Amino acid sequence: MKIYIDENKCTGCGACRRACPKGPRIYSIEDRNGKPKAVVVNPSYCLGCRMCTTVCLVDAITLVN
C-alpha cells in the first residue's frame, strides 16, 4: 500500500496517527517550514484499513495499491 499525504492540505492534527492501528510506526508529525505535518516514515506496516483516510477531515491522505 502506498500512502500519499498532500502537504498543502495536511494540518498536522495527528488524527491519522491516532486512528491507525499501526499509527506510531507509520506516521510521524514533523515540523515542515514552521507548520506541523504528517509524514509517512514506514509504509511497510500499513494494513490497508483506510482508517487514516476516514478520519482525515481535510482529505489530505490517499492510499493506493
C-alpha positions as CSV (number, residue, x, y, z in Angstrom):
1,M,0.0,0.0,0.0
2,K,1.4,3.4,-0.9
3,I,0.4,6.4,1.3
4,Y,0.4,9.9,-0.1
5,I,0.0,13.0,2.0
6,D,-0.8,16.3,0.4
7,E,1.3,18.7,2.5
8,N,-0.8,21.6,1.2
9,K,-3.9,20.2,2.8
10,C,-2.4,18.5,5.9
11,T,-2.9,20.4,9.2
12,G,-0.7,18.1,11.3
13,C,-3.6,17.4,13.6
14,G,-2.4,13.8,14.2
15,A,-5.8,12.1,13.7
16,C,-4.3,9.7,11.2
17,R,-1.6,8.6,13.6
18,R,-4.2,8.1,16.4
19,A,-6.7,6.2,14.3
20,C,-4.3,3.9,12.6
21,P,-3.7,0.5,14.3
22,K,0.0,0.9,13.4
23,G,0.0,4.7,13.6
24,P,3.2,5.4,15.5
25,R,5.1,3.0,13.3
26,I,3.8,4.6,10.1
27,Y,3.2,8.3,10.8
28,S,5.2,11.0,12.4
29,I,4.1,14.6,13.0
30,E,7.0,16.8,12.0
31,D,7.7,20.5,11.6
32,R,7.8,21.4,7.9
33,N,8.5,25.1,7.3
34,G,7.2,26.1,10.7
35,K,4.0,24.1,10.4
36,P,3.2,20.6,11.8
37,K,2.6,18.0,9.0
38,A,2.0,14.2,9.0
39,V,4.9,12.3,7.4
40,V,5.0,8.7,6.4
41,V,8.1,7.1,8.0
42,N,7.5,3.4,7.4
43,P,4.6,2.5,5.0
44,S,5.5,-1.2,5.1
45,Y,3.4,-1.5,8.3
46,C,0.3,-0.3,6.6
47,L,-2.6,-2.8,6.8
48,G,-4.7,-1.1,4.2
49,C,-7.6,-0.5,6.6
50,R,-8.0,3.1,5.4
51,M,-8.8,4.4,8.9
52,C,-6.3,7.3,8.3
53,T,-8.3,8.4,5.2
54,T,-11.6,8.2,7.1
55,V,-10.5,10.4,10.0
56,C,-8.6,13.0,7.9
57,L,-11.1,15.9,7.9
58,V,-9.2,17.8,5.1
59,D,-8.8,14.7,2.8
60,A,-5.0,15.0,2.8
61,I,-4.3,11.3,2.7
62,T,-4.6,8.9,-0.3
63,L,-3.9,5.2,-0.2
64,V,-3.1,3.4,-3.5
65,N,-2.4,-0.3,-4.1
